[in-house]
Amino acid sequence: MPGGVPYKWSGEVSGDGALYGTLESMSELLIGYARCSTDEQDLTAQRNALMGLGVKPKRVYVDHGLTGRDKRRPGLREALAACRAGDTLVVAKLDRLARSVRDAHEIADDLAEREIRLSIGGSIHDPTDPTGKLLFNALAMIAEFEADLIRARTREGMKVAKAKGRLRGKQPKLSVKQEAHLNTLHATGAYSKRELAELFSIGKSTVYRAIARAEQRVASEANS
């Protein structure tokens, strides 16, 4: 084979029995993975970073709105499944791949067993190499420490805000007067739930909950 690089046949058989197709190179591939923790965050920066590291857009797998500690990461599963022996899994930062040492170890063991390298921001780590494994474990410990530090600071900030009366929890979509007005309009039968939602600029689920509360109050008063 040319240059010793393995190839595979990709094609189809025509109506007259002739073969048409091409030989595709089976050379090592770069498989990208990107993740963000909330639906509000954007993956554009990570996608651009991965493409800058040589990953083709069609080989980038993503998880949107999932934390690094969440076991339900279908994008990561697909990325790992797409990797073959000799390929390289590419991430912009280690914390996009894992936010705990245990999770990082499990991924590293899987990569090592399947002879897959890991690229973190362009730095190649070979899980099968003792030095590469040591560096990867050190980075995983740092990623977990940073995640724990962020959580600790968030909890501390919430305690301070609560002590100062700035943290009041989630505020209701409707005031008491607005909810009473909504139920009055609903009782007339002149407005549908969709129309009430548009009128008060709220979701239909909020309308349903307001009506349910009113019905519960009426039932409670009738039984008392």
Buried (B, 14 or more C-beta within 10 A) or exposed (E): EEEEEEEEEEEEEEEEEEEEEEEEEEEEBBBBBBBBBEEEEEBEEBBEBBBEBEBEEEBBBBBBEBBBBBEEBEBBEBBBEBBEEBBBBBBBBBBBBBBBBEBBBEBBEBBBEBBBBBBBBEEEBBBBEEEBBEBBBEBBEEBBEEBEEEEEEEEEEEEEEEEEEEEEEEEEBBEEEBBEBBBEBBEEEEBEBEEBBEEBEBEEEBBEBBBEEBEEEEEEEEEE
